[in-house]
Amino acid sequence: MNDNFSTTLVKAQQIKDYIKKHEHGCTLTEVAKNVKLNKTTTYRLLQTLVTLNDLIKVERCYYVKQQFTANYLPVGWLASRIVQPLVNKYELSAFLGMPFNHQLVITQVFAFKKRLIDFYQLGKAQAFNTSAMGKCALAFMNQAVQFDVLMRTNLQAQTKNSLTDQNSLAYSLQNIKEQGYALDDEEVQLENRCLAVPVFDKKEQLVGTLGVLGTKATLQRRKITKLVHDLQIASNQLTGQIFNN
């Protein structure tokens, strides 16, 4: 092996090749064991690959970016330019999320300056039956996919207000589709309220959801109609300016 040969690059490529074979993602422990590296080295290489945007981390698992989804909801300055004005106007944190592995994964966070802690939601997965963003995605996705998700999902409660009954959830999803938005009223965390609208691609297929989060005091019910209107405008702008370019 000559001096120009990088063993680090070889190890990184081995990690990518291993993860690529596992569509449901791999944990740090699994990668270290199977690529035969210690956990410290493996963690450093995994974090580097995430920083380089070759891998995506969701909860404890790593995925190759192309494997994560073919319809990955684009993020970056275009999305920020569209969503940030809503954050400033309503003083609420906003989020973009997409369905993946029978959950809703947060792919971008626009945190209000007094709620910087919300940045920690990036990459987190939410149950479809509790959060507004999850219910919104479930309501507007392809019916065959929706049915499959409902059959595979264990409806667990996060608070006393969570929907855990299949019939109640089905009724809620129908209402969401008719009104064009979803509301999570203390279903994920007590005292918190979330509002979400769907985001479509240019073929009118669901690619994700756009949501805002606040407390019952900051996201008041009297603001919902106006906020839904502005969220839907932002959603249309995301479709028009990102997917049609």
Disulfide bonds with the S-S distance in Angstrom:
none
